[in-house]
Amino acid sequence: MPELPEVETVRKALKKKLLNKRIIDVEVFYPKIVEYPSLEEFKETLIGKKMVDITRYGKWLIFDLDEYYLLSHLRMEGKYIYRKKGDPIEKHQHVSIIFDDNLDLRYQDVRKFGKMFLVKKEDLYTKTPLSKLGLEPWDNKLDTNYLDSKYKNKKLPIKTVLLDQSIITGIGNIYADEILFLSKINPHREASKITKKEKEEIIKNTKLVLEEAIEKGGTTIRSYTSEEGVTGLFQNDLRVHKRENEKCYKCGTIIKRDKINGRSSYYCPKCQIK
């Protein structure tokens, strides 16, 4: 958490405030956030660059800065907040990017799990981290043949495989539960045994669930917020996730929660027969 819908919501919020602004200073208070390049090169390269656009791939924010891209992964609890230049640095604020209008964009992360990469534009998809990612949910190449090639030798539960970012990127624990429920697939099912029809359902419902969540501004569970004081609403529409011991809205069966490879998984044992 945040997953693709939350990152997309953050992207839209940042884009409204940052486009065409130029970076005049960068401060890094927790160097381990910057994965690549060196801290000195990171700061020197960013200063003077203009914010051309903000896009996204999977769960990665992509800041378009002239001939470079700044990639940012929020991981568990990362978020961006706005301050004025010179305002006191608050606890858990690890990176500060100051623009030419004195807007100070700060990266805040209680757990310090977030990562940033600064790469040349020509290296975006050929180097880590994006080179290791699978298809976006709306990619035209995401079809049953693609999933056949990825699932055929997978003996792991489909829930685990659905979370594999090297196959479909952007799906996290919340939305995997929702996708499998709508697809009527038990999360314990072995991925290699998923039928062609079920693969079609996974593709269809992946798009459906993520589009619904984006429209609602994401799911607010724990600390996610796209902007200070702004929360998502999709948690009000969750069908199974976090609904343990509640009745399934389709059949009335009690929703179960199991641990699958260490991840809490919620499902209806009747609608999603193993």
C-alpha positions as CSV (number, residue, x, y, z in Angstrom):
1,M,0.0,0.0,0.0
2,P,-0.2,2.4,-1.9
3,E,-1.1,0.3,-5.0
4,L,-1.7,1.4,-8.6
5,P,-5.0,3.4,-8.0
6,E,-3.4,5.3,-5.1
7,V,-0.3,6.1,-7.0
8,E,-2.4,7.2,-10.0
9,T,-4.4,9.5,-7.7
10,V,-1.1,10.9,-6.2
11,R,0.2,11.5,-9.8
12,K,-2.9,13.5,-10.7
13,A,-2.6,15.6,-7.5
14,L,1.1,16.4,-8.1
15,K,0.6,17.2,-11.7
16,K,-1.8,20.0,-10.9
17,K,0.8,21.8,-8.8
18,L,4.2,21.1,-10.3
19,L,4.1,21.4,-14.1
20,N,6.5,23.9,-15.6
21,K,8.2,24.7,-12.3
22,R,12.0,24.6,-12.2
23,I,14.0,23.0,-9.4
24,I,16.3,25.4,-7.6
25,D,17.5,23.2,-4.7
26,V,17.4,19.6,-3.4
27,E,18.0,18.4,0.2
28,V,18.2,14.7,1.2
29,F,17.9,14.0,4.9
30,Y,17.9,10.2,4.6
31,P,20.3,9.1,1.8
32,K,19.1,5.5,1.6
33,I,15.9,6.7,-0.1
34,V,18.1,7.6,-3.2
35,E,18.9,4.2,-4.8
36,Y,20.6,5.6,-7.9
37,P,22.8,7.5,-8.8
38,S,25.1,8.8,-6.0
39,L,23.7,11.4,-3.6
40,E,25.9,14.1,-5.0
41,E,25.0,13.3,-8.6
42,F,21.3,13.0,-7.7
43,K,21.2,16.6,-6.3
44,E,23.5,18.2,-8.9
45,T,21.5,16.7,-11.8
46,L,18.1,17.7,-10.4
47,I,18.9,21.4,-9.8
48,G,17.9,23.5,-12.8
49,K,15.6,20.9,-14.3
50,K,12.0,21.8,-15.3
51,M,9.0,19.6,-14.4
52,V,7.7,18.7,-17.9
53,D,5.2,16.0,-17.0
54,I,4.3,13.4,-14.3
55,T,3.4,9.9,-15.5
56,R,3.2,6.4,-13.9
57,Y,4.2,2.8,-14.6
58,G,2.7,0.2,-12.2
59,K,3.3,1.6,-8.7
60,W,6.1,3.9,-9.8
61,L,5.7,7.7,-10.2
62,I,7.7,9.1,-13.1
63,F,8.7,12.8,-13.0
64,D,9.7,14.0,-16.4
65,L,12.6,16.5,-16.0
66,D,14.0,17.6,-19.3
67,E,16.4,14.8,-20.4
68,Y,16.0,12.8,-17.1
69,Y,13.3,10.9,-15.3
70,L,13.0,10.8,-11.5
71,L,11.3,7.6,-10.5
72,S,9.7,7.3,-7.1
73,H,8.2,4.3,-5.3
74,L,6.1,5.0,-2.2
75,R,6.3,1.5,-0.9
76,M,4.2,1.0,2.3
77,E,3.6,4.6,3.7
78,G,5.4,7.1,1.5
79,K,3.7,10.3,0.6
80,Y,4.3,13.8,-0.8
81,I,3.4,17.0,1.0
82,Y,3.8,20.7,0.2
83,R,5.5,23.3,2.3
84,K,7.0,26.7,1.7
85,K,10.8,27.1,1.3
86,G,12.3,27.6,4.8
87,D,9.5,25.9,6.7
88,P,10.9,23.6,9.5
89,I,11.7,20.1,8.4
90,E,9.2,17.8,10.2
91,K,9.8,14.2,11.4
92,H,9.9,11.6,8.7
93,Q,10.5,14.1,5.9
94,H,13.5,12.6,4.0
95,V,13.7,14.5,0.7
96,S,13.0,18.1,-0.1
97,I,12.7,19.4,-3.7
98,I,12.4,23.2,-3.8
99,F,11.0,24.9,-6.9
100,D,11.5,28.4,-8.3
101,D,8.2,29.7,-6.8
102,N,9.4,28.6,-3.3
103,L,7.1,25.6,-3.2
104,D,8.9,22.8,-1.3
105,L,7.8,19.3,-2.3
106,R,8.7,16.9,0.5
107,Y,8.8,13.2,0.5
108,Q,7.6,11.8,3.9
109,D,7.9,8.1,4.8
110,V,7.5,6.8,8.4
111,R,9.0,3.4,7.5
112,K,11.7,4.7,5.2
113,F,11.0,2.0,2.6
114,G,10.5,4.3,-0.4
115,K,13.0,4.5,-3.2
116,M,14.1,7.0,-5.8
117,F,16.0,6.5,-9.0
118,L,17.2,9.2,-11.4
119,V,17.8,7.9,-15.0
120,K,18.4,9.3,-18.4
121,K,15.3,9.1,-20.6
122,E,16.8,6.6,-23.0
123,D,17.4,4.2,-20.1
124,L,13.9,4.3,-18.6
125,Y,12.7,0.8,-19.7
126,T,16.1,-0.8,-20.2
127,K,17.5,-0.4,-16.7
128,T,16.3,-1.1,-13.1
129,P,13.7,-0.7,-11.8
130,L,11.2,-0.6,-14.8
131,S,13.1,-3.2,-16.8
132,K,12.0,-5.8,-14.3
133,L,8.3,-5.0,-14.5
134,G,5.6,-6.8,-16.4
135,L,2.7,-5.3,-18.4
136,E,0.4,-2.5,-17.3
137,P,-3.2,-3.7,-16.9
138,W,-4.3,-1.8,-20.0
139,D,-1.5,-2.9,-22.2
140,N,-2.8,-4.4,-25.5
141,K,-0.3,-7.2,-25.1
142,L,-2.1,-8.4,-21.9
143,D,-4.1,-11.3,-23.3
144,T,-4.7,-15.0,-22.5
145,N,-1.6,-16.0,-24.6
146,Y,0.6,-13.7,-22.5
147,L,-0.9,-15.2,-19.2
148,D,-0.5,-18.7,-20.6
149,S,3.2,-18.1,-21.0
150,K,3.5,-16.7,-17.5
151,Y,1.3,-19.1,-15.6
152,K,1.9,-22.5,-17.3
153,N,4.8,-23.5,-15.0
154,K,3.6,-21.7,-11.9
155,K,2.8,-24.1,-9.1
156,L,2.1,-21.2,-6.7
157,P,-1.4,-20.0,-5.6
158,I,-2.9,-17.7,-8.1
159,K,-3.2,-15.0,-5.4
160,T,0.6,-15.0,-5.1
161,V,1.2,-15.0,-8.8
162,L,-1.3,-12.1,-9.3
163,L,1.0,-10.1,-7.0
164,D,4.0,-10.8,-9.1
165,Q,5.0,-7.4,-10.5
166,S,7.0,-9.0,-13.3
167,I,3.8,-10.4,-14.9
168,I,1.2,-7.6,-14.4
169,T,2.5,-4.5,-12.6
170,G,0.5,-2.4,-10.2
171,I,-1.7,-5.0,-8.5
172,G,-1.3,-5.2,-4.7
173,N,-3.0,-7.3,-2.0
174,I,-6.2,-5.3,-1.8
175,Y,-7.0,-5.4,-5.5
176,A,-5.9,-9.0,-6.0
177,D,-8.6,-10.1,-3.5
178,E,-11.2,-8.0,-5.3
179,I,-10.1,-9.3,-8.8
180,L,-10.2,-12.9,-7.8
181,F,-13.6,-12.5,-6.1
182,L,-15.2,-11.0,-9.3
183,S,-13.5,-13.7,-11.3
184,K,-14.9,-16.4,-9.1
185,I,-11.4,-17.9,-8.5
186,N,-10.3,-19.2,-5.2
187,P,-7.0,-17.6,-4.2
188,H,-5.5,-21.0,-3.3
189,R,-5.9,-22.3,-6.8
190,E,-2.6,-23.3,-8.5
191,A,-1.8,-20.7,-11.2
192,S,-0.9,-23.4,-13.8
193,K,-4.4,-24.8,-13.5
194,I,-6.2,-21.5,-14.3
195,T,-8.3,-22.0,-17.4
196,K,-8.4,-19.8,-20.5
197,K,-11.9,-18.5,-19.5
198,E,-10.6,-17.7,-16.0
199,K,-7.6,-15.8,-17.5
200,E,-10.1,-13.8,-19.6
201,E,-12.0,-13.0,-16.4
202,I,-8.8,-12.0,-14.6
203,I,-7.8,-9.6,-17.4
204,K,-11.3,-8.1,-17.5
205,N,-11.7,-7.7,-13.8
206,T,-8.2,-6.3,-13.3
207,K,-9.2,-3.4,-15.5
208,L,-12.6,-3.1,-13.9
209,V,-11.5,-3.1,-10.3
210,L,-8.5,-0.7,-10.8
211,E,-10.7,1.7,-12.9
212,E,-13.3,1.7,-10.1
213,A,-10.6,2.4,-7.5
214,I,-9.0,5.2,-9.5
215,E,-12.4,6.9,-10.0
216,K,-12.9,6.8,-6.1
217,G,-9.4,8.2,-5.4
218,G,-8.0,4.9,-4.2
219,T,-8.5,2.9,-1.0
220,T,-7.7,4.6,2.3
221,I,-6.4,1.9,4.7
222,R,-3.9,3.0,7.4
223,S,-1.9,6.0,6.3
224,Y,-2.5,6.4,2.6
225,T,-3.5,9.9,1.4
226,S,-3.0,11.5,-2.0
227,E,-2.8,15.0,-0.5
228,E,-2.8,16.2,3.0
229,G,-6.4,16.0,4.2
230,V,-7.6,14.1,1.2
231,T,-8.5,10.4,1.4
232,G,-9.7,7.8,-1.1
233,L,-13.2,6.3,-0.9
234,F,-12.9,2.8,-2.6
235,Q,-12.7,1.1,0.8
236,N,-16.5,1.7,1.0
237,D,-16.9,-0.5,-2.0
238,L,-14.6,-3.4,-1.2
239,R,-16.4,-6.7,-1.8
240,V,-14.2,-9.1,0.2
241,H,-11.0,-7.4,1.3
242,K,-11.0,-6.7,5.1
243,R,-14.5,-8.2,5.4
244,E,-13.6,-11.3,7.4
245,N,-16.6,-12.8,9.2
246,E,-19.0,-10.6,7.3
247,K,-21.6,-12.0,4.9
248,C,-20.8,-12.2,1.2
249,Y,-23.1,-9.7,-0.6
250,K,-23.8,-12.2,-3.4
251,C,-24.5,-15.4,-1.5
252,G,-24.6,-14.7,2.2
253,T,-21.7,-17.0,3.0
254,I,-19.2,-15.8,5.7
255,I,-16.1,-14.2,4.2
256,K,-12.9,-16.1,5.1
257,R,-9.4,-14.8,5.7
258,D,-6.4,-17.1,5.1
259,K,-2.7,-16.5,5.0
260,I,-1.3,-17.3,1.5
261,N,2.5,-17.0,1.4
262,G,2.4,-14.6,4.3
263,R,-0.3,-12.3,2.8
264,S,-3.8,-12.0,4.3
265,S,-6.3,-13.1,1.7
266,Y,-10.0,-12.6,1.8
267,Y,-12.5,-14.6,-0.2
268,C,-15.9,-16.2,-0.3
269,P,-15.6,-20.0,0.0
270,K,-18.9,-20.5,-1.9
271,C,-18.5,-18.0,-4.7
272,Q,-14.8,-18.9,-5.1
273,I,-14.8,-22.7,-5.0
274,K,-11.4,-24.2,-5.0
